[in-house]
Amino acid sequence: MLADGFVLALDEGTTSARAMLLDHEAELISSGQFKIRQYYPQPGWVEQDPVDIWRAQLRAARKAIRAGDIDPSRIAALGIANQRETTILWDRTTGEPIYNAIVWQCRRTAEMVEGLRPHASEIKEKTGLVPDSYFSGPKIRWVLDAVPRLRARAEHGEILFGTVDSWLIWKLTGGKVHAVD
């Protein structure tokens, strides 16, 4: 099917959403790109609105498809590259974000992560990673601690978590697929 179809590549970066339409030979047919606003509520903190991320990516994809002048049914595959470790939590039922996306470079959890330093070798042995506020785990904990009653809702399965690719997959499938790596 790909011989007759196209690939839509989504690149959800830190500052913009891009979409590229490629033919079966990986030749660029068309593209679209829209900026994404970042918020800095405190020094070292970086956030984005998950709804803005979704809207910018959808607009970029639509622009690429229109510019390529193809029927969307001819898209045979879709790939997503994204700003890994940017963390989003949302309501499983409504699909509404619980809090702004906490961007990968946000340092709000640095003090929390410092408390893990005595366990760094054990964490690295089990995960292959060293404790760092770059990763999603501390960001998830921060949101669970910061939003009233959220932890209980999460424990009852009402809240979903993901990085930006998970959020986009959720939105693209109309809430049918929650995929995380």
C-alpha positions as CSV (number, residue, x, y, z in Angstrom):
1,M,0.0,0.0,0.0
2,L,2.9,2.4,0.7
3,A,3.9,2.2,-2.9
4,D,0.7,4.2,-3.7
5,G,0.5,6.0,-0.4
6,F,2.2,8.7,1.5
7,V,3.9,9.1,4.9
8,L,2.9,11.9,7.2
9,A,5.8,12.7,9.5
10,L,5.0,14.8,12.6
11,D,7.8,16.6,14.4
12,E,6.6,18.1,17.7
13,G,9.5,20.1,18.8
14,T,10.0,22.4,21.8
15,T,9.3,25.6,19.9
16,S,7.2,24.5,16.9
17,A,5.0,21.8,15.4
18,R,6.1,20.6,12.0
19,A,4.5,18.1,9.6
20,M,6.0,16.7,6.4
21,L,4.3,14.8,3.7
22,L,6.6,12.3,2.0
23,D,6.1,10.1,-1.0
24,H,6.9,6.3,-1.2
25,E,10.5,7.2,-2.1
26,A,10.8,9.5,0.9
27,E,10.8,12.6,-1.2
28,L,9.4,15.6,0.5
29,I,6.1,16.6,-1.1
30,S,5.0,19.4,1.3
31,S,5.2,20.6,4.8
32,G,3.6,22.8,7.5
33,Q,4.9,24.5,10.6
34,F,3.5,26.5,13.5
35,K,5.1,27.9,16.6
36,I,4.3,26.7,20.1
37,R,4.3,29.2,23.0
38,Q,6.4,28.5,26.1
39,Y,5.5,29.8,29.6
40,Y,8.0,30.5,32.3
41,P,6.0,30.8,35.6
42,Q,9.1,30.9,37.7
43,P,12.9,31.0,37.0
44,G,13.9,27.6,35.7
45,W,10.4,26.4,35.1
46,V,9.2,25.8,31.5
47,E,5.6,24.9,30.5
48,Q,3.4,24.6,27.4
49,D,-0.3,24.3,27.0
50,P,-1.1,20.7,25.8
51,V,-4.1,22.0,23.8
52,D,-1.8,24.5,22.0
53,I,0.6,21.6,21.2
54,W,-2.3,19.6,19.8
55,R,-3.8,22.5,17.8
56,A,-0.4,23.5,16.3
57,Q,0.4,19.9,15.3
58,L,-3.1,19.4,13.7
59,R,-2.8,22.7,11.8
60,A,0.7,21.7,10.6
61,A,-0.6,18.3,9.4
62,R,-3.5,19.9,7.7
63,K,-1.4,22.5,6.0
64,A,1.0,19.8,4.7
65,I,-1.9,17.7,3.4
66,R,-3.5,20.7,1.7
67,A,-0.2,21.8,0.2
68,G,0.5,18.3,-1.1
69,D,-2.9,18.3,-2.7
70,I,-3.7,14.7,-1.7
71,D,-6.7,12.9,-0.3
72,P,-5.9,12.1,3.4
73,S,-7.0,8.5,2.8
74,R,-3.8,8.1,0.8
75,I,-1.7,8.5,3.9
76,A,-0.4,5.0,4.5
77,A,1.7,5.6,7.6
78,L,2.3,8.3,10.2
79,G,5.4,8.8,12.3
80,I,6.0,11.1,15.3
81,A,9.2,12.6,16.5
82,N,8.9,14.7,19.6
83,Q,10.5,16.6,22.5
84,R,11.0,13.5,24.6
85,E,10.4,13.8,28.4
86,T,7.9,16.7,28.2
87,T,5.2,15.4,30.5
88,I,1.5,15.7,30.2
89,L,-1.3,14.3,32.4
90,W,-4.9,14.3,31.3
91,D,-8.4,13.1,32.3
92,R,-9.1,9.6,30.9
93,T,-12.8,10.4,30.3
94,T,-12.8,14.0,29.1
95,G,-9.3,14.1,27.5
96,E,-8.8,17.4,29.1
97,P,-5.2,18.2,30.4
98,I,-4.9,18.3,34.2
99,Y,-2.0,20.8,34.1
100,N,0.3,22.4,31.6
101,A,2.9,20.2,29.9
102,I,6.1,20.4,31.9
103,V,8.8,20.8,29.3
104,W,11.9,18.6,29.3
105,Q,14.3,21.4,30.3
106,C,12.2,22.5,33.3
107,R,14.2,22.4,36.5
108,R,11.4,22.6,39.1
109,T,12.1,19.0,40.3
110,A,15.8,19.5,40.8
111,E,15.5,19.6,44.6
112,M,13.3,16.4,44.6
113,V,15.9,14.6,42.4
114,E,18.7,15.6,44.7
115,G,17.0,13.6,47.4
116,L,17.4,10.5,45.2
117,R,21.2,10.9,44.9
118,P,22.0,8.5,47.7
119,H,20.1,5.8,45.6
120,A,21.7,6.8,42.3
121,S,23.7,3.6,41.8
122,E,20.7,1.4,42.5
123,I,18.5,3.5,40.2
124,K,21.1,3.3,37.4
125,E,21.5,-0.5,37.9
126,K,17.8,-1.1,37.6
127,T,16.9,1.5,34.9
128,G,20.2,2.4,33.1
129,L,19.5,6.0,34.0
130,V,20.8,8.4,36.6
131,P,18.3,10.6,38.6
132,D,17.7,13.8,36.7
133,S,14.9,16.3,36.6
134,Y,15.0,15.9,32.8
135,F,13.0,12.6,33.1
136,S,9.2,12.3,33.4
137,G,9.0,10.5,36.7
138,P,9.8,13.5,38.9
139,K,7.6,15.7,36.8
140,I,4.6,13.3,37.3
141,R,5.2,13.3,41.0
142,W,5.3,17.1,41.1
143,V,2.0,17.4,39.3
144,L,0.4,14.6,41.6
145,D,1.6,16.6,44.6
146,A,0.7,20.1,43.3
147,V,-2.9,19.4,42.0
148,P,-5.4,18.8,44.9
149,R,-7.0,15.3,44.9
150,L,-5.1,14.3,41.7
151,R,-3.2,11.5,43.3
152,A,-6.4,9.8,44.4
153,R,-7.9,10.2,40.9
154,A,-4.7,8.7,39.4
155,E,-4.9,5.7,41.8
156,H,-8.5,5.1,40.6
157,G,-7.3,5.0,37.0
158,E,-9.0,8.4,36.0
159,I,-5.7,10.1,34.9
160,L,-3.4,9.2,32.0
161,F,0.2,10.2,31.6
162,G,2.4,10.5,28.6
163,T,5.0,12.3,26.8
164,V,4.0,14.5,23.8
165,D,3.9,11.5,21.4
166,S,1.5,9.7,23.8
167,W,-0.7,12.8,23.9
168,L,-0.7,13.2,20.1
169,I,-1.6,9.5,19.6
170,W,-4.4,9.9,22.2
171,K,-5.7,12.9,20.3
172,L,-5.3,11.5,16.8
173,T,-7.2,8.3,17.8
174,G,-10.0,10.2,19.4
175,G,-9.0,8.8,22.8
176,K,-8.9,5.2,21.7
177,V,-5.2,4.6,22.1
178,H,-3.0,5.4,25.1
179,A,0.5,4.4,24.1
180,V,3.7,4.9,26.1
181,D,7.1,3.5,25.6
